[in-house]
Each structure stands twice: as C-alpha cells, then as structure tokens.
Amino acid sequence: MLGDLVNEKKPKMSILKQSCLITAIILLAEYVTGLIVNVWLKLKVWDYSQFKFHLNGQICLNYATLWFLLSPLLIWSGDTIRWLLFNEAKPLSLLNTYKGLVSTKKTCKI
C-alpha cells in the first residue's frame, strides 16, 4: 500500500507530512494516467474541467482534498495489517492517526 511505502521509508515522519506526500503521489499518478488515457488515447474516462482549480481537466483541488483526508486511513490500515500479519508494533488508533493531521508530534507506535 502507498501508506506503507511512505511510512516505512520515513517512520519518524509526522502524519501530516505523510498525508501530504501520499496526496502528491496519488495526484501525480492520476495526472500522468489522465494524460495517457484521456488525452493521448482520447478515451475520456474522466474530465475535471468543470471544477475550479483543475489542471488540464485531469486533477483538481476537490479530489486532492479528498485524497488528503483519506491518507491517514491508508496509513492506519497499512500499520494495522502489518501488526496483524507480521507481529509489528501495535498501531495508533484510527482516531489518534487522524489527530496526527493537526499535531506536530512524530508518528509513534504504542
């Protein structure tokens, strides 16, 4: 999972920074995919041109915000899967993971 990749590479990175990085990676992947599928292949799978703050109709601020708000869930689910399957440290609760968006503390396991 993307949250695992970010979390494992920089385990001391705050939830806020991890969420920003995850959002940027998702938006980059969506933009590149959109250019290939929608622009070059002309399949017109999605078009965000009707939204404010879009980039070539392939990504927009509305969905960037959604991805940012879903990122802590990705981080938590990856941590929980590793805890259940590989006996890694127990993750923070989902609520505490979301609290990490407004906290400057580093991520930590309990």
Biopython code that builds the backbone (N, CA, C, O; Angstrom):
import numpy as np
from Bio.PDB.StructureBuilder import StructureBuilder

atoms = [
    (1, "MET", "N", (0.831, -1.186, 0.000)),
    (1, "MET", "CA", (0.000, 0.000, 0.000)),
    (1, "MET", "C", (0.874, 1.246, 0.000)),
    (1, "MET", "O", (2.014, 1.228, 0.463)),
    (2, "LEU", "N", (0.324, 2.303, -0.519)),
    (2, "LEU", "CA", (1.062, 3.555, -0.600)),
    (2, "LEU", "C", (1.422, 4.083, 0.780)),
    (2, "LEU", "O", (2.527, 4.585, 0.987)),
    (3, "GLY", "N", (0.488, 3.973, 1.728)),
    (3, "GLY", "CA", (0.762, 4.412, 3.095)),
    (3, "GLY", "C", (1.919, 3.648, 3.706)),
    (3, "GLY", "O", (2.718, 4.219, 4.449)),
    (4, "ASP", "N", (2.019, 2.358, 3.401)),
    (4, "ASP", "CA", (3.130, 1.548, 3.906)),
    (4, "ASP", "C", (4.450, 2.036, 3.350)),
    (4, "ASP", "O", (5.434, 2.148, 4.082)),
    (5, "LEU", "N", (4.479, 2.326, 2.066)),
    (5, "LEU", "CA", (5.701, 2.784, 1.418)),
    (5, "LEU", "C", (6.206, 4.055, 2.080)),
    (5, "LEU", "O", (7.389, 4.155, 2.407)),
    (6, "VAL", "N", (5.339, 5.009, 2.278)),
    (6, "VAL", "CA", (5.728, 6.273, 2.902)),
    (6, "VAL", "C", (6.095, 6.054, 4.353)),
    (6, "VAL", "O", (7.103, 6.584, 4.819)),
    (7, "ASN", "N", (5.300, 5.285, 5.077)),
    (7, "ASN", "CA", (5.508, 5.060, 6.498)),
    (7, "ASN", "C", (6.798, 4.288, 6.770)),
    (7, "ASN", "O", (7.487, 4.574, 7.749)),
    (8, "GLU", "N", (7.129, 3.334, 5.937)),
    (8, "GLU", "CA", (8.320, 2.520, 6.156)),
    (8, "GLU", "C", (9.601, 3.257, 5.779)),
    (8, "GLU", "O", (10.639, 3.046, 6.405)),
    (9, "LYS", "N", (9.543, 4.103, 4.783)),
    (9, "LYS", "CA", (10.747, 4.824, 4.360)),
    (9, "LYS", "C", (11.140, 5.892, 5.362)),
    (9, "LYS", "O", (12.326, 6.119, 5.602)),
    (10, "LYS", "N", (10.159, 6.542, 5.941)),
    (10, "LYS", "CA", (10.401, 7.607, 6.908)),
    (10, "LYS", "C", (9.508, 7.395, 8.123)),
    (10, "LYS", "O", (8.522, 8.113, 8.287)),
    (11, "PRO", "N", (9.829, 6.424, 8.981)),
    (11, "PRO", "CA", (8.925, 6.115, 10.091)),
    (11, "PRO", "C", (8.777, 7.241, 11.106)),
    (11, "PRO", "O", (7.835, 7.211, 11.898)),
    (12, "LYS", "N", (9.649, 8.215, 11.119)),
    (12, "LYS", "CA", (9.555, 9.319, 12.066)),
    (12, "LYS", "C", (8.858, 10.531, 11.456)),
    (12, "LYS", "O", (8.770, 11.582, 12.091)),
    (13, "MET", "N", (8.363, 10.390, 10.230)),
    (13, "MET", "CA", (7.677, 11.488, 9.569)),
    (13, "MET", "C", (6.291, 11.670, 10.200)),
    (13, "MET", "O", (5.613, 10.686, 10.495)),
    (14, "SER", "N", (5.876, 12.903, 10.405)),
    (14, "SER", "CA", (4.569, 13.162, 11.001)),
    (14, "SER", "C", (3.452, 12.690, 10.065)),
    (14, "SER", "O", (3.648, 12.544, 8.858)),
    (15, "ILE", "N", (2.292, 12.461, 10.650)),
    (15, "ILE", "CA", (1.119, 12.049, 9.865)),
    (15, "ILE", "C", (0.807, 13.128, 8.826)),
    (15, "ILE", "O", (0.447, 12.812, 7.691)),
    (16, "LEU", "N", (0.942, 14.380, 9.206)),
    (16, "LEU", "CA", (0.673, 15.480, 8.280)),
    (16, "LEU", "C", (1.587, 15.407, 7.059)),
    (16, "LEU", "O", (1.122, 15.515, 5.924)),
    (17, "LYS", "N", (2.872, 15.227, 7.290)),
    (17, "LYS", "CA", (3.822, 15.142, 6.163)),
    (17, "LYS", "C", (3.579, 13.883, 5.334)),
    (17, "LYS", "O", (3.657, 13.923, 4.106)),
    (18, "GLN", "N", (3.286, 12.767, 5.999)),
    (18, "GLN", "CA", (2.978, 11.538, 5.268)),
    (18, "GLN", "C", (1.743, 11.732, 4.396)),
    (18, "GLN", "O", (1.715, 11.293, 3.246)),
    (19, "SER", "N", (0.725, 12.387, 4.940)),
    (19, "SER", "CA", (-0.507, 12.618, 4.188)),
    (19, "SER", "C", (-0.261, 13.527, 2.987)),
    (19, "SER", "O", (-0.811, 13.296, 1.909)),
    (20, "CYS", "N", (0.547, 14.542, 3.165)),
    (20, "CYS", "CA", (0.891, 15.431, 2.044)),
    (20, "CYS", "C", (1.646, 14.666, 0.961)),
    (20, "CYS", "O", (1.377, 14.836, -0.228)),
    (21, "LEU", "N", (2.584, 13.831, 1.373)),
    (21, "LEU", "CA", (3.363, 13.054, 0.414)),
    (21, "LEU", "C", (2.483, 12.036, -0.319)),
    (21, "LEU", "O", (2.594, 11.883, -1.535)),
    (22, "ILE", "N", (1.626, 11.354, 0.405)),
    (22, "ILE", "CA", (0.710, 10.391, -0.211)),
    (22, "ILE", "C", (-0.200, 11.097, -1.215)),
    (22, "ILE", "O", (-0.413, 10.598, -2.320)),
    (23, "THR", "N", (-0.734, 12.251, -0.832)),
    (23, "THR", "CA", (-1.607, 13.021, -1.726)),
    (23, "THR", "C", (-0.856, 13.425, -2.984)),
    (23, "THR", "O", (-1.396, 13.314, -4.085)),
    (24, "ALA", "N", (0.367, 13.887, -2.844)),
    (24, "ALA", "CA", (1.162, 14.298, -4.007)),
    (24, "ALA", "C", (1.425, 13.115, -4.942)),
    (24, "ALA", "O", (1.340, 13.260, -6.161)),
    (25, "ILE", "N", (1.741, 11.956, -4.381)),
    (25, "ILE", "CA", (1.999, 10.768, -5.197)),
    (25, "ILE", "C", (0.733, 10.345, -5.947)),
    (25, "ILE", "O", (0.785, 10.027, -7.135)),
    (26, "ILE", "N", (-0.397, 10.343, -5.249)),
    (26, "ILE", "CA", (-1.660, 9.968, -5.890)),
    (26, "ILE", "C", (-2.010, 10.948, -7.009)),
    (26, "ILE", "O", (-2.412, 10.530, -8.094)),
    (27, "LEU", "N", (-1.860, 12.248, -6.751)),
    (27, "LEU", "CA", (-2.186, 13.245, -7.772)),
    (27, "LEU", "C", (-1.265, 13.134, -8.981)),
    (27, "LEU", "O", (-1.711, 13.279, -10.119)),
    (28, "LEU", "N", (0.002, 12.880, -8.742)),
    (28, "LEU", "CA", (0.940, 12.701, -9.850)),
    (28, "LEU", "C", (0.551, 11.483, -10.684)),
    (28, "LEU", "O", (0.546, 11.542, -11.914)),
    (29, "ALA", "N", (0.227, 10.383, -10.012)),
    (29, "ALA", "CA", (-0.192, 9.168, -10.735)),
    (29, "ALA", "C", (-1.488, 9.412, -11.505)),
    (29, "ALA", "O", (-1.628, 8.959, -12.641)),
    (30, "GLU", "N", (-2.439, 10.129, -10.892)),
    (30, "GLU", "CA", (-3.701, 10.423, -11.566)),
    (30, "GLU", "C", (-3.480, 11.336, -12.772)),
    (30, "GLU", "O", (-4.106, 11.156, -13.816)),
    (31, "TYR", "N", (-2.595, 12.306, -12.626)),
    (31, "TYR", "CA", (-2.323, 13.239, -13.718)),
    (31, "TYR", "C", (-1.669, 12.522, -14.904)),
    (31, "TYR", "O", (-2.088, 12.689, -16.049)),
    (32, "VAL", "N", (-0.652, 11.736, -14.618)),
    (32, "VAL", "CA", (0.040, 11.001, -15.686)),
    (32, "VAL", "C", (-0.913, 10.013, -16.354)),
    (32, "VAL", "O", (-0.944, 9.907, -17.580)),
    (33, "THR", "N", (-1.687, 9.294, -15.551)),
    (33, "THR", "CA", (-2.668, 8.359, -16.103)),
    (33, "THR", "C", (-3.699, 9.096, -16.947)),
    (33, "THR", "O", (-4.080, 8.624, -18.019)),
    (34, "GLY", "N", (-4.151, 10.247, -16.470)),
    (34, "GLY", "CA", (-5.113, 11.046, -17.219)),
    (34, "GLY", "C", (-4.561, 11.517, -18.550)),
    (34, "GLY", "O", (-5.266, 11.502, -19.559)),
    (35, "LEU", "N", (-3.300, 11.936, -18.560)),
    (35, "LEU", "CA", (-2.695, 12.356, -19.825)),
    (35, "LEU", "C", (-2.655, 11.204, -20.824)),
    (35, "LEU", "O", (-2.933, 11.388, -22.009)),
    (36, "ILE", "N", (-2.309, 10.027, -20.340)),
    (36, "ILE", "CA", (-2.222, 8.869, -21.234)),
    (36, "ILE", "C", (-3.613, 8.432, -21.689)),
    (36, "ILE", "O", (-3.868, 8.313, -22.888)),
    (37, "VAL", "N", (-4.509, 8.195, -20.735)),
    (37, "VAL", "CA", (-5.823, 7.625, -21.043)),
    (37, "VAL", "C", (-6.763, 8.641, -21.686)),
    (37, "VAL", "O", (-7.424, 8.341, -22.681)),
    (38, "ASN", "N", (-6.818, 9.836, -21.119)),
    (38, "ASN", "CA", (-7.801, 10.817, -21.580)),
    (38, "ASN", "C", (-7.321, 11.687, -22.733)),
    (38, "ASN", "O", (-8.093, 12.006, -23.636)),
    (39, "VAL", "N", (-6.054, 12.069, -22.705)),
    (39, "VAL", "CA", (-5.555, 12.994, -23.725)),
    (39, "VAL", "C", (-4.970, 12.231, -24.912)),
    (39, "VAL", "O", (-5.413, 12.425, -26.044)),
    (40, "TRP", "N", (-4.000, 11.383, -24.677)),
    (40, "TRP", "CA", (-3.326, 10.709, -25.794)),
    (40, "TRP", "C", (-4.201, 9.633, -26.429)),
    (40, "TRP", "O", (-4.293, 9.560, -27.654)),
    (41, "LEU", "N", (-4.848, 8.792, -25.607)),
    (41, "LEU", "CA", (-5.686, 7.722, -26.152)),
    (41, "LEU", "C", (-7.117, 8.188, -26.427)),
    (41, "LEU", "O", (-7.899, 7.468, -27.049)),
    (42, "LYS", "N", (-7.458, 9.398, -25.962)),
    (42, "LYS", "CA", (-8.775, 10.003, -26.178)),
    (42, "LYS", "C", (-9.945, 9.126, -25.708)),
    (42, "LYS", "O", (-10.988, 9.084, -26.360)),
    (43, "LEU", "N", (-9.772, 8.430, -24.584)),
    (43, "LEU", "CA", (-10.829, 7.588, -24.035)),
    (43, "LEU", "C", (-11.808, 8.374, -23.164)),
    (43, "LEU", "O", (-12.917, 7.910, -22.899)),
    (44, "LYS", "N", (-11.402, 9.553, -22.723)),
    (44, "LYS", "CA", (-12.267, 10.447, -21.933)),
    (44, "LYS", "C", (-12.937, 9.729, -20.758)),
    (44, "LYS", "O", (-14.160, 9.753, -20.615)),
    (45, "VAL", "N", (-12.124, 9.099, -19.933)),
    (45, "VAL", "CA", (-12.627, 8.377, -18.764)),
    (45, "VAL", "C", (-13.096, 9.358, -17.690)),
    (45, "VAL", "O", (-14.117, 9.112, -17.048)),
    (46, "TRP", "N", (-12.379, 10.457, -17.480)),
    (46, "TRP", "CA", (-12.803, 11.493, -16.552)),
    (46, "TRP", "C", (-12.364, 12.851, -17.082)),
    (46, "TRP", "O", (-11.432, 12.960, -17.879)),
    (47, "ASP", "N", (-13.059, 13.876, -16.619)),
    (47, "ASP", "CA", (-12.753, 15.242, -17.014)),
    (47, "ASP", "C", (-13.177, 16.167, -15.877)),
    (47, "ASP", "O", (-14.365, 16.299, -15.583)),
    (48, "TYR", "N", (-12.213, 16.796, -15.252)),
    (48, "TYR", "CA", (-12.478, 17.689, -14.131)),
    (48, "TYR", "C", (-12.510, 19.151, -14.567)),
    (48, "TYR", "O", (-12.387, 20.042, -13.726)),
    (49, "SER", "N", (-12.670, 19.412, -15.847)),
    (49, "SER", "CA", (-12.655, 20.786, -16.356)),
    (49, "SER", "C", (-13.757, 21.650, -15.750)),
    (49, "SER", "O", (-13.596, 22.868, -15.664)),
    (50, "GLN", "N", (-14.859, 21.061, -15.332)),
    (50, "GLN", "CA", (-15.962, 21.826, -14.764)),
    (50, "GLN", "C", (-15.679, 22.281, -13.338)),
    (50, "GLN", "O", (-16.388, 23.144, -12.819)),
    (51, "PHE", "N", (-14.657, 21.718, -12.696)),
    (51, "PHE", "CA", (-14.300, 22.113, -11.335)),
    (51, "PHE", "C", (-13.336, 23.298, -11.360)),
    (51, "PHE", "O", (-12.541, 23.452, -12.287)),
    (52, "LYS", "N", (-13.425, 24.134, -10.319)),
    (52, "LYS", "CA", (-12.427, 25.198, -10.165)),
    (52, "LYS", "C", (-11.102, 24.554, -9.772)),
    (52, "LYS", "O", (-11.076, 23.461, -9.206)),
    (53, "PHE", "N", (-10.027, 25.226, -10.069)),
    (53, "PHE", "CA", (-8.682, 24.805, -9.677)),
    (53, "PHE", "C", (-8.329, 23.419, -10.199)),
    (53, "PHE", "O", (-7.824, 22.580, -9.453)),
    (54, "HIS", "N", (-8.593, 23.181, -11.475)),
    (54, "HIS", "CA", (-8.203, 21.923, -12.100)),
    (54, "HIS", "C", (-6.926, 22.149, -12.908)),
    (54, "HIS", "O", (-6.587, 23.287, -13.232)),
    (55, "LEU", "N", (-6.231, 21.080, -13.226)),
    (55, "LEU", "CA", (-5.033, 21.146, -14.058)),
    (55, "LEU", "C", (-5.293, 20.296, -15.291)),
    (55, "LEU", "O", (-5.295, 19.066, -15.225)),
    (56, "ASN", "N", (-5.510, 20.956, -16.400)),
    (56, "ASN", "CA", (-5.787, 20.296, -17.685)),
    (56, "ASN", "C", (-6.964, 19.322, -17.609)),
    (56, "ASN", "O", (-7.052, 18.405, -18.426)),
    (57, "GLY", "N", (-7.851, 19.500, -16.663)),
    (57, "GLY", "CA", (-9.011, 18.631, -16.526)),
    (57, "GLY", "C", (-8.685, 17.242, -15.996)),
    (57, "GLY", "O", (-9.565, 16.381, -15.954)),
    (58, "GLN", "N", (-7.445, 17.004, -15.591)),
    (58, "GLN", "CA", (-7.028, 15.669, -15.162)),
    (58, "GLN", "C", (-7.000, 15.515, -13.643)),
    (58, "GLN", "O", (-7.257, 14.424, -13.135)),
    (59, "ILE", "N", (-6.696, 16.573, -12.919)),
    (59, "ILE", "CA", (-6.731, 16.564, -11.457)),
    (59, "ILE", "C", (-7.350, 17.880, -11.005)),
    (59, "ILE", "O", (-7.340, 18.867, -11.741)),
    (60, "CYS", "N", (-7.891, 17.887, -9.782)),
    (60, "CYS", "CA", (-8.472, 19.121, -9.265)),
    (60, "CYS", "C", (-8.329, 19.174, -7.748)),
    (60, "CYS", "O", (-8.080, 18.167, -7.085)),
    (61, "LEU", "N", (-8.493, 20.369, -7.232)),
    (61, "LEU", "CA", (-8.331, 20.596, -5.797)),
    (61, "LEU", "C", (-9.363, 19.824, -4.974)),
    (61, "LEU", "O", (-9.052, 19.374, -3.871)),
    (62, "ASN", "N", (-10.580, 19.665, -5.487)),
    (62, "ASN", "CA", (-11.608, 18.930, -4.747)),
    (62, "ASN", "C", (-11.136, 17.521, -4.396)),
    (62, "ASN", "O", (-11.258, 17.084, -3.252)),
    (63, "TYR", "N", (-10.599, 16.819, -5.381)),
    (63, "TYR", "CA", (-10.160, 15.447, -5.144)),
    (63, "TYR", "C", (-8.825, 15.394, -4.413)),
    (63, "TYR", "O", (-8.547, 14.424, -3.709)),
    (64, "ALA", "N", (-8.003, 16.411, -4.568)),
    (64, "ALA", "CA", (-6.769, 16.476, -3.784)),
    (64, "ALA", "C", (-7.109, 16.533, -2.297)),
    (64, "ALA", "O", (-6.470, 15.874, -1.477)),
    (65, "THR", "N", (-8.113, 17.321, -1.965)),
    (65, "THR", "CA", (-8.565, 17.416, -0.572)),
    (65, "THR", "C", (-9.095, 16.074, -0.081)),
    (65, "THR", "O", (-8.804, 15.657, 1.041)),
    (66, "LEU", "N", (-9.863, 15.410, -0.913)),
    (66, "LEU", "CA", (-10.390, 14.091, -0.547)),
    (66, "LEU", "C", (-9.257, 13.098, -0.296)),
    (66, "LEU", "O", (-9.276, 12.377, 0.702)),
    (67, "TRP", "N", (-8.274, 13.056, -1.191)),
    (67, "TRP", "CA", (-7.143, 12.142, -1.004)),
    (67, "TRP", "C", (-6.370, 12.465, 0.271)),
    (67, "TRP", "O", (-5.932, 11.565, 0.988)),
    (68, "PHE", "N", (-6.206, 13.765, 0.548)),
    (68, "PHE", "CA", (-5.504, 14.165, 1.762)),
    (68, "PHE", "C", (-6.241, 13.659, 3.006)),
    (68, "PHE", "O", (-5.619, 13.167, 3.947)),
    (69, "LEU", "N", (-7.559, 13.785, 3.000)),
    (69, "LEU", "CA", (-8.346, 13.347, 4.159)),
    (69, "LEU", "C", (-8.426, 11.825, 4.273)),
    (69, "LEU", "O", (-8.653, 11.311, 5.369)),
    (70, "LEU", "N", (-8.248, 11.097, 3.185)),
    (70, "LEU", "CA", (-8.242, 9.638, 3.230)),
    (70, "LEU", "C", (-6.856, 9.064, 3.557)),
    (70, "LEU", "O", (-6.746, 7.897, 3.932)),
    (71, "SER", "N", (-5.817, 9.865, 3.420)),
    (71, "SER", "CA", (-4.450, 9.377, 3.646)),
    (71, "SER", "C", (-4.216, 8.796, 5.037)),
    (71, "SER", "O", (-3.587, 7.742, 5.133)),
    (72, "PRO", "N", (-4.681, 9.418, 6.118)),
    (72, "PRO", "CA", (-4.478, 8.792, 7.431)),
    (72, "PRO", "C", (-5.131, 7.408, 7.525)),
    (72, "PRO", "O", (-4.610, 6.526, 8.208)),
    (73, "LEU", "N", (-6.258, 7.213, 6.848)),
    (73, "LEU", "CA", (-6.883, 5.894, 6.817)),
    (73, "LEU", "C", (-5.969, 4.887, 6.128)),
    (73, "LEU", "O", (-5.868, 3.742, 6.568)),
    (74, "LEU", "N", (-5.303, 5.303, 5.054)),
    (74, "LEU", "CA", (-4.348, 4.426, 4.370)),
    (74, "LEU", "C", (-3.170, 4.086, 5.275)),
    (74, "LEU", "O", (-2.732, 2.937, 5.334)),
    (75, "ILE", "N", (-2.666, 5.081, 5.972)),
    (75, "ILE", "CA", (-1.535, 4.864, 6.886)),
    (75, "ILE", "C", (-1.943, 3.890, 7.991)),
    (75, "ILE", "O", (-1.230, 2.929, 8.282)),
    (76, "TRP", "N", (-3.099, 4.152, 8.599)),
    (76, "TRP", "CA", (-3.580, 3.299, 9.692)),
    (76, "TRP", "C", (-3.834, 1.867, 9.221)),
    (76, "TRP", "O", (-3.466, 0.914, 9.908)),
    (77, "SER", "N", (-4.462, 1.714, 8.051)),
    (77, "SER", "CA", (-4.769, 0.361, 7.574)),
    (77, "SER", "C", (-3.490, -0.415, 7.269)),
    (77, "SER", "O", (-3.416, -1.612, 7.547)),
    (78, "GLY", "N", (-2.495, 0.241, 6.709)),
    (78, "GLY", "CA", (-1.218, -0.432, 6.464)),
    (78, "GLY", "C", (-0.541, -0.856, 7.754)),
    (78, "GLY", "O", (-0.019, -1.966, 7.859)),
    (79, "ASP", "N", (-0.552, 0.037, 8.736)),
    (79, "ASP", "CA", (0.028, -0.295, 10.049)),
    (79, "ASP", "C", (-0.721, -1.453, 10.705)),
    (79, "ASP", "O", (-0.105, -2.337, 11.301)),
    (80, "THR", "N", (-2.036, -1.447, 10.595)),
    (80, "THR", "CA", (-2.859, -2.493, 11.208)),
    (80, "THR", "C", (-2.622, -3.844, 10.532)),
    (80, "THR", "O", (-2.530, -4.868, 11.209)),
    (81, "ILE", "N", (-2.526, -3.851, 9.231)),
    (81, "ILE", "CA", (-2.245, -5.104, 8.501)),
    (81, "ILE", "C", (-0.888, -5.662, 8.901)),
    (81, "ILE", "O", (-0.753, -6.865, 9.126)),
    (82, "ARG", "N", (0.127, -4.794, 8.992)),
    (82, "ARG", "CA", (1.458, -5.274, 9.404)),
    (82, "ARG", "C", (1.436, -5.778, 10.841)),
    (82, "ARG", "O", (2.135, -6.738, 11.169)),
    (83, "TRP", "N", (0.645, -5.147, 11.702)),
    (83, "TRP", "CA", (0.523, -5.585, 13.088)),
    (83, "TRP", "C", (-0.138, -6.959, 13.161)),
    (83, "TRP", "O", (0.325, -7.837, 13.890)),
    (84, "LEU", "N", (-1.213, -7.141, 12.410)),
    (84, "LEU", "CA", (-1.953, -8.408, 12.452)),
    (84, "LEU", "C", (-1.205, -9.557, 11.771)),
    (84, "LEU", "O", (-1.213, -10.683, 12.269)),
    (85, "LEU", "N", (-0.572, -9.281, 10.654)),
    (85, "LEU", "CA", (0.062, -10.350, 9.884)),
    (85, "LEU", "C", (1.524, -10.607, 10.237)),
    (85, "LEU", "O", (1.998, -11.740, 10.160)),
    (86, "PHE", "N", (2.229, -9.558, 10.620)),
    (86, "PHE", "CA", (3.672, -9.691, 10.803)),
    (86, "PHE", "C", (4.146, -9.368, 12.216)),
    (86, "PHE", "O", (5.343, -9.225, 12.462)),
    (87, "ASN", "N", (3.193, -9.255, 13.143)),
    (87, "ASN", "CA", (3.514, -9.001, 14.550)),
    (87, "ASN", "C", (4.379, -7.766, 14.764)),
    (87, "ASN", "O", (5.219, -7.738, 15.663)),
    (88, "GLU", "N", (4.171, -6.743, 13.934)),
    (88, "GLU", "CA", (4.878, -5.482, 14.160)),
    (88, "GLU", "C", (4.198, -4.744, 15.301)),
    (88, "GLU", "O", (3.196, -5.212, 15.842)),
    (89, "ALA", "N", (4.737, -3.601, 15.663)),
    (89, "ALA", "CA", (4.192, -2.836, 16.785)),
    (89, "ALA", "C", (2.733, -2.470, 16.539)),
    (89, "ALA", "O", (2.324, -2.195, 15.411)),
    (90, "LYS", "N", (1.964, -2.474, 17.614)),
    (90, "LYS", "CA", (0.549, -2.124, 17.515)),
    (90, "LYS", "C", (0.427, -0.671, 17.055)),
    (90, "LYS", "O", (1.100, 0.208, 17.593)),
    (91, "PRO", "N", (-0.428, -0.415, 16.063)),
    (91, "PRO", "CA", (-0.549, 0.963, 15.556)),
    (91, "PRO", "C", (-1.365, 1.843, 16.480)),
    (91, "PRO", "O", (-2.050, 1.369, 17.386)),
    (92, "LEU", "N", (-1.272, 3.136, 16.227)),
    (92, "LEU", "CA", (-2.144, 4.083, 16.901)),
    (92, "LEU", "C", (-3.587, 3.766, 16.517)),
    (92, "LEU", "O", (-3.827, 3.123, 15.495)),
    (93, "SER", "N", (-4.528, 4.200, 17.308)),
    (93, "SER", "CA", (-5.930, 4.040, 16.922)),
    (93, "SER", "C", (-6.199, 4.922, 15.699)),
    (93, "SER", "O", (-5.447, 5.855, 15.416)),
    (94, "LEU", "N", (-7.267, 4.616, 14.989)),
    (94, "LEU", "CA", (-7.609, 5.410, 13.809)),
    (94, "LEU", "C", (-7.856, 6.867, 14.204)),
    (94, "LEU", "O", (-7.443, 7.781, 13.491)),
    (95, "LEU", "N", (-8.521, 7.084, 15.328)),
    (95, "LEU", "CA", (-8.777, 8.442, 15.800)),
    (95, "LEU", "C", (-7.469, 9.178, 16.074)),
    (95, "LEU", "O", (-7.316, 10.335, 15.682)),
    (96, "ASN", "N", (-6.531, 8.521, 16.741)),
    (96, "ASN", "CA", (-5.243, 9.157, 17.025)),
    (96, "ASN", "C", (-4.438, 9.390, 15.752)),
    (96, "ASN", "O", (-3.676, 10.353, 15.665)),
    (97, "THR", "N", (-4.604, 8.518, 14.772)),
    (97, "THR", "CA", (-3.925, 8.734, 13.498)),
    (97, "THR", "C", (-4.465, 9.998, 12.853)),
    (97, "THR", "O", (-3.694, 10.813, 12.346)),
    (98, "TYR", "N", (-5.776, 10.172, 12.866)),
    (98, "TYR", "CA", (-6.364, 11.403, 12.308)),
    (98, "TYR", "C", (-5.991, 12.632, 13.127)),
    (98, "TYR", "O", (-5.835, 13.719, 12.570)),
    (99, "LYS", "N", (-5.846, 12.477, 14.433)),
    (99, "LYS", "CA", (-5.406, 13.604, 15.262)),
    (99, "LYS", "C", (-4.000, 14.038, 14.858)),
    (99, "LYS", "O", (-3.613, 15.189, 15.063)),
    (100, "GLY", "N", (-3.242, 13.107, 14.283)),
    (100, "GLY", "CA", (-1.896, 13.424, 13.824)),
    (100, "GLY", "C", (-1.866, 14.451, 12.702)),
    (100, "GLY", "O", (-0.823, 15.048, 12.437)),
    (101, "LEU", "N", (-2.993, 14.661, 12.044)),
    (101, "LEU", "CA", (-3.039, 15.695, 11.000)),
    (101, "LEU", "C", (-2.864, 17.095, 11.569)),
    (101, "LEU", "O", (-2.345, 17.985, 10.895)),
    (102, "VAL", "N", (-3.296, 17.288, 12.808)),
    (102, "VAL", "CA", (-3.200, 18.613, 13.411)),
    (102, "VAL", "C", (-2.115, 18.688, 14.482)),
    (102, "VAL", "O", (-1.906, 19.745, 15.079)),
    (103, "SER", "N", (-1.440, 17.599, 14.723)),
    (103, "SER", "CA", (-0.390, 17.544, 15.729)),
    (103, "SER", "C", (0.974, 17.625, 15.047)),
    (103, "SER", "O", (1.141, 17.166, 13.917)),
    (104, "THR", "N", (1.940, 18.210, 15.740)),
    (104, "THR", "CA", (3.294, 18.282, 15.194)),
    (104, "THR", "C", (4.156, 17.122, 15.688)),
    (104, "THR", "O", (5.333, 17.027, 15.340)),
    (105, "LYS", "N", (3.573, 16.246, 16.496)),
    (105, "LYS", "CA", (4.344, 15.104, 17.006)),
    (105, "LYS", "C", (4.658, 14.128, 15.886)),
    (105, "LYS", "O", (3.922, 14.013, 14.906)),
    (106, "LYS", "N", (5.767, 13.433, 16.058)),
    (106, "LYS", "CA", (6.140, 12.390, 15.100)),
    (106, "LYS", "C", (5.240, 11.186, 15.292)),
    (106, "LYS", "O", (4.628, 11.015, 16.346)),
    (107, "THR", "N", (5.163, 10.358, 14.273)),
    (107, "THR", "CA", (4.369, 9.145, 14.423)),
    (107, "THR", "C", (5.058, 8.233, 15.406)),
    (107, "THR", "O", (6.286, 8.195, 15.480)),
    (108, "CYS", "N", (4.273, 7.505, 16.155)),
    (108, "CYS", "CA", (4.849, 6.555, 17.100)),
    (108, "CYS", "C", (3.884, 5.410, 17.274)),
    (108, "CYS", "O", (2.682, 5.549, 17.050)),
    (109, "LYS", "N", (4.414, 4.296, 17.671)),
    (109, "LYS", "CA", (3.611, 3.113, 17.922)),
    (109, "LYS", "C", (3.387, 3.007, 19.420)),
    (109, "LYS", "O", (4.214, 3.463, 20.210)),
    (110, "ILE", "N", (2.255, 2.398, 19.816)),
    (110, "ILE", "CA", (2.008, 2.223, 21.243)),
    (110, "ILE", "C", (2.038, 0.743, 21.578)),
    (110, "ILE", "O", (1.852, 0.369, 22.736)),
]
sb = StructureBuilder()
sb.init_structure("model")
sb.init_model(0)
sb.init_chain("A")
sb.init_seg("    ")
for serial, (resi, resn, name, xyz) in enumerate(atoms, 1):
    if name == "N":
        sb.init_residue(resn, " ", resi, " ")
    sb.init_atom(name, np.array(xyz, "f"), 0.0, 1.0, " ", f" {name:<3s}", serial, name[0])
structure = sb.get_structure()
